Amino acid sequence: ILARRFSRRRQDLDHDFFRRRIAQASEYRDRRNIDPKLRRVVWSESDGLPGVIVDRYGNDLVLQTLTMAMDMRKDLITAAMIDLFGDIAIVERNDAPVRKAEGLELRSGVLRGTPSKRVIEVEGVKLEVDFLRGHKTGFYLDQKHNYEIVADYARDRRVLDCFTNQGAFALTCARAGANDVIAVEESSENISTAKRNATRSELKVKWV
């Protein structure tokens, strides 16, 4: 990508800019009744912040700055997040390989507060989230609404969930009444997490 547009007019990418953009993104989701404590708050270009992703799990927020311009302004972004959301913990998950194309190092860690491994509930299924080791921001939160859509097709059917990761699609299908669910995953660590999720939600899935 040779160019990224942040605005149709000239303005500084300062604290006020990031505060306004993040506030606008959050208010947009408020108007659509998206759970305020379990949502993707900022989704890059779609929210006018190319290269920035912010996911919220309760009072733990996970930040990705995937372009050099945004990585250079990470302190401004985190300050804006604190202004808007108050006493929060912020985790940096900048270990995505796409950063290499920007000449950025891969790193992850805690920027503020003391986040912990958390259990969330999606479509009645309890799922474990590990902010520092889980894939992406700890969970495929961008798929949150697709779990329900896919599960609607699963009742009384056989389901094969390939690349199941921590089992979210498989488990929501099982809860929706699928006759048989098989979930395939190459990572033994993810399978272990998926099995814990199944036990926690009292659901039966065949893990492969």
N, C-alpha and C positions, 0 to 999 in steps of 0.2 A: 504494500500500500504506500503510494508515494505522497499522499496528502490526506489529512483528516481535518474535517471542518467542525469547529466547536460553536461557531456563531456566524450569523449573517452580517454582523457589524463588528467593528473593531472594539475589543475590550480586553482587559487584563485577565489572565487566568490566576486570579488571586483568591483569597479566602472567601470573599463575598460571592464570587462567581461559583465556587464549588458549593457553598452553603445554599445558594438559590437553586442550583441544578439538582442537588440531592433532595432538597425540600420539594421541588416540583415533581420529581420522580416518586417520592413517597406519597404525596397528596394524590397523584394519579391513581395509585393503587388503593388508597383509602376510598376514593370515589367508586371503585369497583369491588369494594368489600372484600379485599384480599387480606387474610389474617395479618394484622400488624406486627405480630411477634414471630411469624414464620413465613417469610417472603423474600424474594429477590428484590432488593430495594433499588439497585441501579444495574441496568443491563446495557452497558457500553453505548454504542451508537444510538440505540433506540431511545435512550434518555439524554442524548446530547453530550455524553461523556465518553468518547471513543477510548477504549483501553481500560476502562474502570468497571469492575464488577464488585458489588456489595451484596452479600447475603446476610439475612438476619435470622438468628435462632434465639428467641427470647432476648436477653440482654447481652448476648454474645454476637458480635458482628464480624464477618470474615471479609477481608479486603483483598482484591487482586488488582495490581497496576501492571498491565501487560504491554504498555508502550513506554518508550523512554520519556516522553513529555510528561506522562502521568506519574511515572516513577520518581521523576525529579521533584514532583509536587506532592509527594505522599504525605508529608507533614501537614500541608494545607488541607488535604482531603480528610485526614484523620481528625484534625482540629474542627473542621466543619461537621463531621459526624458527631463529635462530642457535643458541640453546640446544639445540634438538633435532637439528639437522642439521650443526652444526659449521662448518667453513670453507667457506662457500658464497658465491656471488654472488647478489644479489637485484636484479631488474629490476622497476620499477613500470610497469605498462601500464594507466594510468588515463585512456585516451583514448576509452573507450566512451561513445557518446552518451547512454546511460541515466543517466549521472551528472548530466546537465543537469536532470533532474527533481528531483534532490536539491539543486540550487543549487550544484553543485560544478564547478570548472573542469576542463578536459580537459588531461592532461599525461602524459608518459611520460619515463623516464630510469632511470639506474642508481642504486640506493639503497646498494649495497654491493658491493665487489669489482670484478672486471673480466670481465664476461661477453663472449662472442664469438659470432659466427655459428657454428652447430653443425650437423652432419649426424647425423641419427638414422636408425634402421632400423625399419621397421614392415612386418610380413609379408614380409620379404625385400627390401623396396624402400627405397633410400636417399633420404632427403628432407632438404632444406635448411631450416633454421629460423633466422629472423631475429627475435630477441627484441624489437627496438625498432621494426621496420617491418612485420613480418608481421602478418597478421590475428589478432585476439584476443590470445593470449599468444605468438604467433609460429607457431602451428600449431593445427589443430583436434584437440587432444589428447583432448578429450571424446568424439571419434568413434573413438578408437583401436581399440576392439573391433569396431566396425561395418565396418571395412575388410575384415576376414576374412569376416564374414557375407555382405556383398555380393559379394565375390570368389568365394565358393562357388557363386554362381548364374551366374558369368560364363563358365565353360569352354565352348568351342565355340559361343559366342553372340556377337551384335553388341551393343556397349555404347555408350550415349550418356550422357556425364557432363556435365550442365549446371552452370554456376557452379563449375567444377572447382578454382578457386583455384590451388593449386600442384600439382594433379594427383594427389593421394593415392589417391582412389577409382579414377581412370582407370588409374593405374599398377599398383595391386594387382590390378585386373581383368585387365590385360594379362599380368601375371606368372602369374595363375591359368590362363591359356590361352584367353582370349577370342579369337575369330577376327578381330574388327575393333573398335577402340576410337576413338571420336571424343569429344574434350573441348572444351567451349565455355567461354570466359572473356572478360570485357570488358576486364580489366586487362592491358595489354601487359607490365607488370613481372612480374605473376604468371605469364603465359605464358612469359616468359624463364626464370623460376625453374623452372617445370614442365619445360621442355625440358632444363635442366641436370639435373634429377632423372631424367629419362628416359635421358639419356646416361650418367649416373652408374650407373644400374641396368641399362643395356643393354636397354631396352625400347622398343617402337615404339607410338606413339600419334599420331593425327592431331589437331593443335591448331587450333582455330578461334576 
